């Protein structure tokens, strides 16, 4: 059993969003991504389905040419290999739920714009 808070020990990076692994067990990978207003994750894709939850703030979520405004409390799920991007229009905290086979390093590269 693990008990983790999405809202404690928050840290932000200066030039790009910041990702912290909260849970990585035999069943799931849960990552907290923090954004300062204006920070973004450029277009990228995950090889497996993902779920994104906006815990705090407001995210402008892009899928292809479509934009989706995601206020606090919103959830969005994507199938694998769907190109998407995120831009914070306010300081934001996002929870990313990954398929167990996905790689945390891939997320870190996307967060850092690599």
N, CA and C atoms as an extended XYZ file, in Angstrom:
342
Properties=species:S:1:pos:R:3:atomname:S:1:resname:S:1:resid:I:1 pbc="F F F"
N         0.852       -1.184        0.000 N   UNK     1
C         0.000        0.000        0.000 CA  UNK     1
C         0.892        1.239        0.000 C   UNK     1
N         0.476        2.231       -0.778 N   UNK     2
C         1.167        3.524       -0.807 CA  UNK     2
C         0.137        4.632       -0.641 C   UNK     2
N         0.460        5.630        0.143 N   UNK     3
C        -0.374        6.820        0.273 CA  UNK     3
C         0.485        8.002       -0.155 C   UNK     3
N         0.036        8.679       -1.187 N   UNK     4
C         0.789        9.790       -1.779 CA  UNK     4
C        -0.148       10.989       -1.916 C   UNK     4
N         0.362       12.178       -1.701 N   UNK     5
C        -0.423       13.385       -1.916 CA  UNK     5
C        -0.010       14.059       -3.222 C   UNK     5
N        -0.988       14.392       -4.024 N   UNK     6
C        -0.720       15.156       -5.244 CA  UNK     6
C        -0.386       16.614       -4.932 C   UNK     6
N        -0.735       17.064       -3.726 N   UNK     7
C        -0.630       18.484       -3.407 CA  UNK     7
C         0.466       18.828       -2.401 C   UNK     7
N         1.263       17.840       -1.994 N   UNK     8
C         2.365       18.115       -1.076 CA  UNK     8
C         3.696       18.032       -1.812 C   UNK     8
N         4.683       18.753       -1.292 N   UNK     9
C         6.043       18.747       -1.844 CA  UNK     9
C         6.065       19.107       -3.328 C   UNK     9
N         5.319       20.121       -3.675 N   UNK    10
C         5.234       20.593       -5.059 CA  UNK    10
C         6.528       21.318       -5.412 C   UNK    10
N         7.071       21.021       -6.602 N   UNK    11
C         8.231       21.758       -7.101 CA  UNK    11
C         8.000       22.109       -8.561 C   UNK    11
N         8.515       23.238       -8.954 N   UNK    12
C         8.397       23.729      -10.327 CA  UNK    12
C         9.788       23.897      -10.907 C   UNK    12
N         9.904       23.712      -12.207 N   UNK    13
C        11.149       23.998      -12.906 CA  UNK    13
C        11.025       25.380      -13.530 C   UNK    13
N        12.153       25.995      -13.764 N   UNK    14
C        12.146       27.365      -14.272 CA  UNK    14
C        11.756       27.468      -15.745 C   UNK    14
N        12.318       26.621      -16.595 N   UNK    15
C        12.162       26.798      -18.042 CA  UNK    15
C        11.235       25.804      -18.731 C   UNK    15
N        10.728       24.836      -17.986 N   UNK    16
C         9.849       23.824      -18.566 CA  UNK    16
C         9.053       23.186      -17.437 C   UNK    16
N         8.001       22.441      -17.765 N   UNK    17
C         7.271       21.749      -16.695 CA  UNK    17
C         8.205       20.811      -15.930 C   UNK    17
N         7.738       20.361      -14.780 N   UNK    18
C         8.516       19.458      -13.935 CA  UNK    18
C         7.699       18.195      -13.688 C   UNK    18
N         8.332       17.032      -13.808 N   UNK    19
C         7.644       15.753      -13.606 CA  UNK    19
C         8.235       15.019      -12.409 C   UNK    19
N         7.365       14.518      -11.536 N   UNK    20
C         7.780       13.717      -10.394 CA  UNK    20
C         6.982       12.421      -10.405 C   UNK    20
N         7.684       11.300      -10.301 N   UNK    21
C         7.025       10.000      -10.213 CA  UNK    21
C         6.465        9.868       -8.804 C   UNK    21
N         5.159        9.637       -8.700 N   UNK    22
C         4.521        9.469       -7.404 CA  UNK    22
C         4.361        7.999       -7.043 C   UNK    22
N         3.965        7.202       -8.015 N   UNK    23
C         3.785        5.762       -7.799 CA  UNK    23
C         4.321        5.029       -9.018 C   UNK    23
N         5.107        4.003       -8.753 N   UNK    24
C         5.601        3.128       -9.816 CA  UNK    24
C         5.654        1.731       -9.215 C   UNK    24
N         4.543        1.008       -9.363 N   UNK    25
C         4.481       -0.320       -8.779 CA  UNK    25
C         4.142       -1.351       -9.858 C   UNK    25
N         3.777       -2.516       -9.464 N   UNK    26
C         3.498       -3.589      -10.419 CA  UNK    26
C         2.251       -3.339      -11.255 C   UNK    26
N         1.440       -2.354      -10.860 N   UNK    27
C         0.151       -2.150      -11.525 CA  UNK    27
C         0.036       -0.843      -12.291 C   UNK    27
N         0.721        0.188      -11.839 N   UNK    28
C         0.534        1.475      -12.490 CA  UNK    28
C         1.739        2.390      -12.321 C   UNK    28
N         1.718        3.448      -13.111 N   UNK    29
C         2.692        4.526      -12.997 CA  UNK    29
C         1.891        5.816      -12.932 C   UNK    29
N         2.068        6.558      -11.859 N   UNK    30
C         1.371        7.828      -11.658 CA  UNK    30
C         2.418        8.922      -11.546 C   UNK    30
N         2.280        9.935      -12.369 N   UNK    31
C         3.258       11.020      -12.438 CA  UNK    31
C         2.547       12.347      -12.231 C   UNK    31
N         3.167       13.217      -11.418 N   UNK    32
C         2.664       14.586      -11.246 CA  UNK    32
C         3.509       15.495      -12.119 C   UNK    32
N         2.843       16.291      -12.938 N   UNK    33
C         3.541       17.271      -13.769 CA  UNK    33
C         3.072       18.647      -13.321 C   UNK    33
N         4.041       19.499      -12.960 N   UNK    34
C         3.709       20.855      -12.544 CA  UNK    34
C         4.134       21.832      -13.633 C   UNK    34
N         3.275       22.807      -13.863 N   UNK    35
C         3.490       23.819      -14.893 CA  UNK    35
C         3.368       25.198      -14.255 C   UNK    35
N         4.250       26.083      -14.585 N   UNK    36
C         4.035       27.507      -14.345 CA  UNK    36
C         3.214       28.032      -15.525 C   UNK    36
N         2.468       29.085      -15.288 N   UNK    37
C         1.679       29.682      -16.363 CA  UNK    37
C         2.569       29.922      -17.579 C   UNK    37
N         2.120       29.492      -18.754 N   UNK    38
C         2.853       29.685      -19.995 CA  UNK    38
C         3.770       28.526      -20.365 C   UNK    38
N         4.088       27.645      -19.430 N   UNK    39
C         4.930       26.498      -19.769 CA  UNK    39
C         4.128       25.480      -20.572 C   UNK    39
N         4.838       24.716      -21.395 N   UNK    40
C         4.140       23.761      -22.246 CA  UNK    40
C         4.941       22.493      -22.455 C   UNK    40
N         4.221       21.467      -22.819 N   UNK    41
C         4.812       20.241      -23.331 CA  UNK    41
C         4.482       20.243      -24.814 C   UNK    41
N         5.504       20.313      -25.638 N   UNK    42
C         5.303       20.356      -27.085 CA  UNK    42
C         4.704       19.045      -27.582 C   UNK    42
N         4.259       19.045      -28.827 N   UNK    43
C         3.594       17.882      -29.413 CA  UNK    43
C         4.442       16.621      -29.251 C   UNK    43
N         3.812       15.588      -28.757 N   UNK    44
C         4.456       14.299      -28.536 CA  UNK    44
C         3.366       13.235      -28.520 C   UNK    44
N         3.754       11.982      -28.417 N   UNK    45
C         2.760       10.918      -28.316 CA  UNK    45
C         3.272        9.829      -27.386 C   UNK    45
N         2.336        9.100      -26.830 N   UNK    46
C         2.652        7.971      -25.952 CA  UNK    46
C         2.358        6.688      -26.720 C   UNK    46
N         3.161        5.661      -26.531 N   UNK    47
C         2.931        4.420      -27.266 CA  UNK    47
C         1.731        3.625      -26.747 C   UNK    47
N         1.238        3.990      -25.565 N   UNK    48
C         0.110        3.298      -24.944 CA  UNK    48
C        -0.942        4.326      -24.533 C   UNK    48
N        -2.142        3.892      -24.186 N   UNK    49
C        -3.154        4.835      -23.696 CA  UNK    49
C        -2.685        5.555      -22.434 C   UNK    49
N        -3.173        6.789      -22.259 N   UNK    50
C        -2.869        7.593      -21.068 CA  UNK    50
C        -4.156        8.230      -20.560 C   UNK    50
N        -4.114        8.661      -19.307 N   UNK    51
C        -5.174        9.477      -18.726 CA  UNK    51
C        -4.504       10.682      -18.086 C   UNK    51
N        -5.029       11.866      -18.370 N   UNK    52
C        -4.516       13.112      -17.818 CA  UNK    52
C        -5.623       13.741      -16.976 C   UNK    52
N        -5.286       14.112      -15.743 N   UNK    53
C        -6.229       14.792      -14.847 CA  UNK    53
C        -5.646       16.144      -14.462 C   UNK    53
N        -6.438       17.203      -14.587 N   UNK    54
C        -6.013       18.523      -14.136 CA  UNK    54
C        -6.436       18.652      -12.677 C   UNK    54
N        -5.449       18.630      -11.786 N   UNK    55
C        -5.693       18.685      -10.349 CA  UNK    55
C        -5.862       20.130       -9.894 C   UNK    55
N        -5.065       21.008      -10.431 N   UNK    56
C        -5.114       22.448      -10.144 CA  UNK    56
C        -4.828       23.199      -11.427 C   UNK    56
N        -5.378       24.398      -11.556 N   UNK    57
C        -5.042       25.262      -12.679 CA  UNK    57
C        -5.914       25.059      -13.897 C   UNK    57
N        -5.310       25.306      -15.067 N   UNK    58
C        -6.043       25.265      -16.333 CA  UNK    58
C        -5.061       24.897      -17.443 C   UNK    58
N        -5.397       23.874      -18.212 N   UNK    59
C        -4.543       23.385      -19.297 CA  UNK    59
C        -5.270       23.527      -20.626 C   UNK    59
N        -4.583       24.085      -21.599 N   UNK    60
C        -5.048       24.110      -22.986 CA  UNK    60
C        -4.443       22.864      -23.634 C   UNK    60
N        -5.284       21.882      -23.946 N   UNK    61
C        -4.845       20.570      -24.409 CA  UNK    61
C        -5.105       20.458      -25.896 C   UNK    61
N        -4.070       20.171      -26.655 N   UNK    62
C        -4.212       20.053      -28.107 CA  UNK    62
C        -4.090       18.622      -28.572 C   UNK    62
N        -4.987       18.259      -29.485 N   UNK    63
C        -4.936       16.966      -30.168 CA  UNK    63
C        -5.090       17.276      -31.651 C   UNK    63
N        -4.000       17.110      -32.394 N   UNK    64
C        -4.031       17.511      -33.800 CA  UNK    64
C        -4.285       19.001      -33.889 C   UNK    64
N        -5.291       19.408      -34.669 N   UNK    65
C        -5.619       20.830      -34.809 CA  UNK    65
C        -6.695       21.271      -33.814 C   UNK    65
N        -7.246       20.341      -33.053 N   UNK    66
C        -8.290       20.664      -32.076 CA  UNK    66
C        -7.669       21.098      -30.748 C   UNK    66
N        -8.321       22.054      -30.075 N   UNK    67
C        -7.894       22.514      -28.752 CA  UNK    67
C        -9.023       22.215      -27.769 C   UNK    67
N        -8.643       21.763      -26.570 N   UNK    68
C        -9.614       21.433      -25.539 CA  UNK    68
C        -9.248       22.163      -24.258 C   UNK    68
N       -10.115       23.055      -23.784 N   UNK    69
C        -9.845       23.736      -22.515 CA  UNK    69
C       -10.148       22.786      -21.359 C   UNK    69
N        -9.159       22.558      -20.499 N   UNK    70
C        -9.311       21.632      -19.383 CA  UNK    70
C        -9.122       22.373      -18.054 C   UNK    70
N       -10.217       22.765      -17.416 N   UNK    71
C       -10.100       23.402      -16.099 CA  UNK    71
C        -9.857       22.365      -15.008 C   UNK    71
N        -9.562       22.853      -13.834 N   UNK    72
C        -9.374       22.009      -12.649 CA  UNK    72
C       -10.494       20.981      -12.567 C   UNK    72
N       -10.113       19.721      -12.318 N   UNK    73
C       -11.094       18.649      -12.192 CA  UNK    73
C       -11.356       17.880      -13.472 C   UNK    73
N       -10.802       18.336      -14.592 N   UNK    74
C       -11.029       17.669      -15.878 CA  UNK    74
C       -10.165       16.432      -16.022 C   UNK    74
N       -10.702       15.443      -16.722 N   UNK    75
C        -9.974       14.239      -17.098 CA  UNK    75
C       -10.075       14.075      -18.600 C   UNK    75
N        -8.996       13.620      -19.206 N   UNK    76
C        -9.026       13.304      -20.633 CA  UNK    76
C        -8.244       12.006      -20.818 C   UNK    76
N        -8.773       11.121      -21.639 N   UNK    77
C        -8.062        9.876      -21.940 CA  UNK    77
C        -7.740        9.847      -23.422 C   UNK    77
N        -6.583        9.308      -23.737 N   UNK    78
C        -6.142        9.197      -25.122 CA  UNK    78
C        -5.676        7.781      -25.398 C   UNK    78
N        -5.978        7.308      -26.575 N   UNK    79
C        -5.420        6.042      -27.036 CA  UNK    79
C        -3.932        6.246      -27.308 C   UNK    79
N        -3.214        5.184      -27.469 N   UNK    80
C        -1.798        5.278      -27.787 CA  UNK    80
C        -1.558        5.873      -29.158 C   UNK    80
N        -0.388        6.474      -29.336 N   UNK    81
C         0.078        7.039      -30.609 CA  UNK    81
C        -0.760        8.197      -31.123 C   UNK    81
N        -1.387        8.947      -30.219 N   UNK    82
C        -2.127       10.159      -30.572 CA  UNK    82
C        -1.243       11.358      -30.220 C   UNK    82
N        -0.909       12.165      -31.209 N   UNK    83
C        -0.073       13.345      -30.972 CA  UNK    83
C        -0.886       14.377      -30.190 C   UNK    83
N        -0.286       14.888      -29.114 N   UNK    84
C        -0.964       15.865      -28.267 CA  UNK    84
C         0.064       16.814      -27.650 C   UNK    84
N        -0.429       17.945      -27.164 N   UNK    85
C         0.423       18.911      -26.479 CA  UNK    85
C        -0.376       19.533      -25.336 C   UNK    85
N         0.338       20.120      -24.373 N   UNK    86
C        -0.285       20.759      -23.227 CA  UNK    86
C         0.349       22.118      -23.015 C   UNK    86
N        -0.492       23.115      -22.711 N   UNK    87
C         0.007       24.447      -22.376 CA  UNK    87
C        -0.769       24.947      -21.169 C   UNK    87
N        -0.056       25.380      -20.152 N   UNK    88
C        -0.695       25.886      -18.934 CA  UNK    88
C        -1.059       27.354      -19.117 C   UNK    88
N        -2.324       27.676      -18.924 N   UNK    89
C        -2.750       29.070      -18.972 CA  UNK    89
C        -2.840       29.662      -17.565 C   UNK    89
N        -2.505       28.838      -16.566 N   UNK    90
C        -2.354       29.250      -15.169 CA  UNK    90
C        -1.390       28.249      -14.537 C   UNK    90
N        -0.799       28.589      -13.404 N   UNK    91
C         0.000       27.588      -12.695 CA  UNK    91
C        -0.873       26.352      -12.517 C   UNK    91
N        -0.335       25.180      -12.836 N   UNK    92
C        -1.167       23.976      -12.887 CA  UNK    92
C        -0.441       22.753      -12.349 C   UNK    92
N        -1.244       21.814      -11.853 N   UNK    93
C        -0.770       20.496      -11.436 CA  UNK    93
C        -1.583       19.469      -12.208 C   UNK    93
N        -0.878       18.559      -12.873 N   UNK    94
C        -1.510       17.540      -13.712 CA  UNK    94
C        -1.071       16.169      -13.202 C   UNK    94
N        -2.014       15.260      -13.155 N   UNK    95
C        -1.706       13.859      -12.850 CA  UNK    95
C        -1.758       13.074      -14.147 C   UNK    95
N        -0.696       12.360      -14.440 N   UNK    96
C        -0.599       11.536      -15.639 CA  UNK    96
C        -0.573       10.080      -15.215 C   UNK    96
N        -1.545        9.311      -15.705 N   UNK    97
C        -1.604        7.878      -15.433 CA  UNK    97
C        -1.114        7.141      -16.667 C   UNK    97
N        -0.064        6.350      -16.475 N   UNK    98
C         0.548        5.629      -17.587 CA  UNK    98
C         0.230        4.145      -17.523 C   UNK    98
N         0.161        3.555      -18.689 N   UNK    99
C         0.120        2.105      -18.826 CA  UNK    99
C         1.431        1.568      -18.270 C   UNK    99
N         1.377        0.442      -17.601 N   UNK   100
C         2.568       -0.089      -16.936 CA  UNK   100
C         3.751       -0.278      -17.893 C   UNK   100
N         3.495       -0.612      -19.152 N   UNK   101
C         4.578       -0.832      -20.105 CA  UNK   101
C         5.240        0.433      -20.610 C   UNK   101
N         4.651        1.598      -20.342 N   UNK   102
C         5.217        2.861      -20.811 CA  UNK   102
C         6.457        3.206      -19.984 C   UNK   102
N         7.280        4.101      -20.519 N   UNK   103
C         8.547        4.457      -19.895 CA  UNK   103
C         8.489        5.842      -19.256 C   UNK   103
N         8.888        5.934      -18.012 N   UNK   104
C         8.940        7.214      -17.310 CA  UNK   104
C         9.941        8.139      -17.995 C   UNK   104
N        11.022        7.592      -18.514 N   UNK   105
C        12.034        8.404      -19.203 CA  UNK   105
C        11.451        9.114      -20.417 C   UNK   105
N        10.510        8.475      -21.093 N   UNK   106
C         9.856        9.098      -22.243 CA  UNK   106
C         9.101       10.347      -21.803 C   UNK   106
N         8.430       10.250      -20.669 N   UNK   107
C         7.686       11.389      -20.141 CA  UNK   107
C         8.650       12.512      -19.784 C   UNK   107
N         9.751       12.160      -19.118 N   UNK   108
C        10.731       13.177      -18.729 CA  UNK   108
C        11.265       13.916      -19.961 C   UNK   108
N        11.528       13.187      -21.038 N   UNK   109
C        12.012       13.828      -22.268 CA  UNK   109
C        10.953       14.759      -22.845 C   UNK   109
N         9.692       14.351      -22.823 N   UNK   110
C         8.620       15.205      -23.343 CA  UNK   110
C         8.477       16.457      -22.494 C   UNK   110
N         8.575       16.323      -21.183 N   UNK   111
C         8.470       17.468      -20.280 CA  UNK   111
C         9.588       18.460      -20.536 C   UNK   111
N        10.781       17.964      -20.771 N   UNK   112
C        11.937       18.839      -20.980 CA  UNK   112
C        12.065       19.318      -22.416 C   UNK   112
N        11.120       18.919      -23.274 N   UNK   113
C        11.121       19.386      -24.660 CA  UNK   113
C        12.144       18.715      -25.537 C   UNK   113
N        12.556       17.503      -25.195 N   UNK   114
C        13.564       16.790      -25.982 CA  UNK   114
C        12.914       15.901      -27.015 C   UNK   114
